[in-house]
Amino acid sequence: MTAPDPAVVVRVAEAGDVAALREVFRRASLHNAGDREVLLAHPEVLVWADEAIAGGRVRVAVEDAAVVGFATTVPVHGGLELEDLFVEPAVGFVPDGTAPTAFGPAPRLRLDV
């Protein structure tokens, strides 16, 4: 198991993070060449909605003052479920099968921590 990078800080997202979160979302979404064409044909799916920030449901990972990823949760049965997880492409995640999406299967990625 790898220890977390002490230079990465995880904190609650703020309204001022929206532009950076949308950029991470877009870059991560377009990183897979197999999905790029269909996503670019539907640009509306490349805009991350920021409603979860007001509800305190978004955590951001910041490294050297730059947002490098974020996670969004949703309340489910008295707990929380991970809704979104987006990171800058190639920050240690490796392919681990596929996952279903609205546009067909997409690569599933994992990070051993």
C-alpha positions in Angstrom: 0.0 0.0 0.0 1.2 3.5 -0.9 1.0 6.3 1.7 -1.0 9.4 0.7 1.1 12.3 -0.7 1.4 14.9 2.2 1.6 17.7 -0.4 -2.0 17.0 -1.4 -4.7 18.7 0.7 -8.3 17.7 0.7 -10.9 20.3 1.6 -14.5 21.3 1.1 -15.1 22.9 -2.2 -15.9 26.6 -2.3 -17.7 28.7 -4.9 -14.4 30.1 -6.1 -13.3 26.5 -7.1 -16.0 26.1 -9.8 -13.9 27.2 -12.8 -11.0 24.8 -11.7 -13.4 22.0 -11.1 -15.0 22.4 -14.5 -11.6 22.3 -16.1 -10.6 19.1 -14.3 -13.9 17.6 -15.2 -13.5 18.4 -18.9 -9.9 17.3 -19.1 -10.6 14.0 -17.3 -13.7 13.4 -19.4 -11.9 14.0 -22.7 -8.7 12.0 -21.7 -10.0 8.7 -23.1 -9.6 8.8 -26.8 -12.4 6.3 -27.2 -15.0 8.7 -25.5 -13.7 12.0 -26.9 -15.7 12.0 -30.2 -19.1 11.3 -28.7 -18.5 13.7 -25.8 -17.5 16.5 -28.2 -20.6 15.8 -30.2 -22.6 16.4 -26.9 -20.9 19.4 -25.4 -23.6 19.8 -22.8 -22.3 16.8 -20.9 -18.9 18.4 -20.6 -20.1 21.2 -18.3 -20.0 20.1 -14.7 -23.0 21.4 -12.7 -21.9 23.1 -9.5 -25.1 22.6 -7.3 -23.4 20.2 -5.0 -21.0 22.9 -3.8 -23.8 24.8 -2.0 -24.8 21.6 -0.3 -21.2 21.0 1.0 -21.1 17.7 -0.9 -17.9 18.3 -2.9 -14.3 17.7 -1.7 -11.3 19.0 -3.7 -7.8 17.7 -3.8 -5.3 20.6 -4.0 -1.6 20.2 -4.8 0.8 23.2 -4.9 -2.3 25.5 -4.9 -3.8 23.8 -8.0 -7.0 21.7 -7.9 -6.0 18.2 -9.1 -9.2 16.4 -8.5 -12.6 16.3 -6.8 -15.2 14.0 -5.4 -19.0 14.6 -5.0 -21.2 12.6 -2.7 -24.9 12.1 -2.5 -26.9 11.2 0.7 -28.2 7.6 0.5 -29.9 5.7 3.3 -28.5 7.7 6.1 -24.9 7.7 4.7 -23.1 9.0 1.7 -22.4 7.5 -1.7 -19.7 8.6 -4.1 -21.4 10.3 -7.1 -18.4 11.7 -9.0 -14.7 11.3 -8.9 -12.6 13.2 -11.4 -8.8 13.8 -11.3 -6.3 15.3 -13.6 -5.4 12.6 -16.2 -2.4 10.4 -15.3 -2.0 11.2 -11.6 -1.4 7.5 -10.7 -4.7 5.9 -11.7 -4.4 2.7 -13.8 -6.9 0.9 -16.0 -9.0 -1.7 -14.2 -11.7 -3.0 -16.6 -14.7 -1.0 -17.9 -17.8 0.7 -16.4 -21.2 1.5 -18.0 -21.9 5.1 -19.0 -24.7 6.9 -20.9 -22.7 6.6 -24.0 -21.5 3.0 -23.6 -18.7 1.3 -21.7 -15.8 3.4 -20.5 -12.5 2.5 -18.8 -12.7 1.9 -15.1 -9.6 3.3 -13.3 -8.2 2.5 -9.9 -5.6 4.0 -7.6 -4.0 1.9 -4.8 -3.6 3.9 -1.7 
